[in-house]
Amino acid sequence: MRKSLTWIAFCAVVSAFVAGPEAHARPDYLKAFNAAYPALKAEAEAAKCGICHPEEKKAVRNDYGKVYGTALGEKNVKFADNEKKLTEALKKAEAEKSGTEGKTFGDLIKDGKLPGKK
């Protein structure tokens, strides 16, 4: 009996360490995007994290996500506390070159396209 309990405790401890890292949802980034670009709200709501992340693995960012993250300068900025900072970062990202030849991310947004989508 004691061996069984020891084995169960060991498995519980190992599984706690082996479990993957928790997701860090940043819904305030989407909220800021929707506030800054209301014409793209439907597309943004459908894409959600896909605006900045090209795949399920959220550690991977597309070019727009990298530019936006750099412009923010820190992680997990809250909309309620720092709406201005989020908006300024979006505006900085607009000026950067996108992967579309001859267009900035701002040009894509003006054309009604999400900046991180191909």
HUBELVEN-V271394 format. One record per residue. N is the residue number from 0. SS is DSSP state (H for helix, E for strand, C for the rest). PHI is phi in whole degrees, 0 to 359 (NA if undefined). PSI is psi in whole degrees, -180 to 180 (* if undefined). Layout:
BEGIN
n:N ss:SS phi:PHI psi:PSI
n:N ss:SS phi:PHI psi:PSI
END
This chain:
BEGIN
n:0 ss:C phi:NA psi:-44
n:1 ss:H phi:295 psi:-38
n:2 ss:H phi:298 psi:-40
n:3 ss:H phi:296 psi:-45
n:4 ss:H phi:295 psi:-39
n:5 ss:H phi:297 psi:-43
n:6 ss:H phi:296 psi:-43
n:7 ss:H phi:296 psi:-44
n:8 ss:H phi:297 psi:-42
n:9 ss:H phi:299 psi:-46
n:10 ss:H phi:298 psi:-39
n:11 ss:H phi:296 psi:-43
n:12 ss:H phi:294 psi:-45
n:13 ss:H phi:298 psi:-44
n:14 ss:H phi:295 psi:-30
n:15 ss:H phi:294 psi:-36
n:16 ss:H phi:277 psi:-28
n:17 ss:H phi:278 psi:-26
n:18 ss:C phi:305 psi:141
n:19 ss:C phi:297 psi:165
n:20 ss:C phi:294 psi:149
n:21 ss:C phi:287 psi:152
n:22 ss:C phi:286 psi:148
n:23 ss:C phi:243 psi:81
n:24 ss:C phi:294 psi:139
n:25 ss:C phi:234 psi:68
n:26 ss:H phi:297 psi:-20
n:27 ss:H phi:292 psi:-26
n:28 ss:H phi:292 psi:-42
n:29 ss:H phi:294 psi:-39
n:30 ss:H phi:300 psi:-44
n:31 ss:H phi:294 psi:-41
n:32 ss:H phi:298 psi:-46
n:33 ss:H phi:296 psi:-37
n:34 ss:H phi:291 psi:-37
n:35 ss:H phi:282 psi:-31
n:36 ss:C phi:229 psi:71
n:37 ss:H phi:299 psi:-26
n:38 ss:H phi:293 psi:-21
n:39 ss:H phi:256 psi:11
n:40 ss:H phi:302 psi:-45
n:41 ss:H phi:298 psi:-45
n:42 ss:H phi:294 psi:-40
n:43 ss:H phi:295 psi:-41
n:44 ss:H phi:295 psi:-35
n:45 ss:H phi:288 psi:-40
n:46 ss:H phi:281 psi:-33
n:47 ss:H phi:47 psi:-117
n:48 ss:H phi:294 psi:-19
n:49 ss:H phi:295 psi:-12
n:50 ss:H phi:297 psi:-41
n:51 ss:C phi:251 psi:-20
n:52 ss:C phi:242 psi:120
n:53 ss:C phi:283 psi:-12
n:54 ss:C phi:215 psi:176
n:55 ss:C phi:302 psi:-35
n:56 ss:C phi:289 psi:107
n:57 ss:C phi:286 psi:-10
n:58 ss:C phi:288 psi:-20
n:59 ss:C phi:268 psi:129
n:60 ss:C phi:242 psi:149
n:61 ss:C phi:278 psi:-179
n:62 ss:H phi:301 psi:-41
n:63 ss:H phi:295 psi:-44
n:64 ss:H phi:300 psi:-38
n:65 ss:H phi:294 psi:-45
n:66 ss:H phi:295 psi:-44
n:67 ss:H phi:296 psi:-44
n:68 ss:H phi:299 psi:-42
n:69 ss:H phi:295 psi:-42
n:70 ss:H phi:295 psi:-34
n:71 ss:H phi:292 psi:-41
n:72 ss:C phi:81 psi:-11
n:73 ss:C phi:207 psi:166
n:74 ss:C phi:265 psi:153
n:75 ss:C phi:57 psi:49
n:76 ss:C phi:287 psi:130
n:77 ss:C phi:271 psi:136
n:78 ss:H phi:298 psi:-46
n:79 ss:H phi:298 psi:-37
n:80 ss:H phi:273 psi:-29
n:81 ss:H phi:219 psi:45
n:82 ss:H phi:305 psi:-40
n:83 ss:H phi:298 psi:-44
n:84 ss:H phi:296 psi:-42
n:85 ss:H phi:296 psi:-43
n:86 ss:H phi:294 psi:-42
n:87 ss:H phi:298 psi:-39
n:88 ss:H phi:294 psi:-39
n:89 ss:H phi:297 psi:-43
n:90 ss:H phi:294 psi:-39
n:91 ss:H phi:297 psi:-41
n:92 ss:H phi:296 psi:-33
n:93 ss:H phi:304 psi:-36
n:94 ss:C phi:283 psi:-14
n:95 ss:C phi:279 psi:151
n:96 ss:E phi:292 psi:138
n:97 ss:C phi:264 psi:-180
n:98 ss:C phi:284 psi:-10
n:99 ss:C phi:275 psi:123
n:100 ss:C phi:304 psi:128
n:101 ss:C phi:76 psi:9
n:102 ss:C phi:234 psi:142
n:103 ss:E phi:270 psi:172
n:104 ss:H phi:297 psi:-35
n:105 ss:H phi:297 psi:-38
n:106 ss:H phi:298 psi:-43
n:107 ss:H phi:297 psi:-43
n:108 ss:H phi:297 psi:-43
n:109 ss:H phi:297 psi:-30
n:110 ss:C phi:280 psi:1
n:111 ss:C phi:82 psi:23
n:112 ss:C phi:245 psi:145
n:113 ss:C phi:291 psi:136
n:114 ss:C phi:292 psi:-27
n:115 ss:C phi:263 psi:-3
n:116 ss:C phi:265 psi:148
n:117 ss:C phi:260 psi:*
END
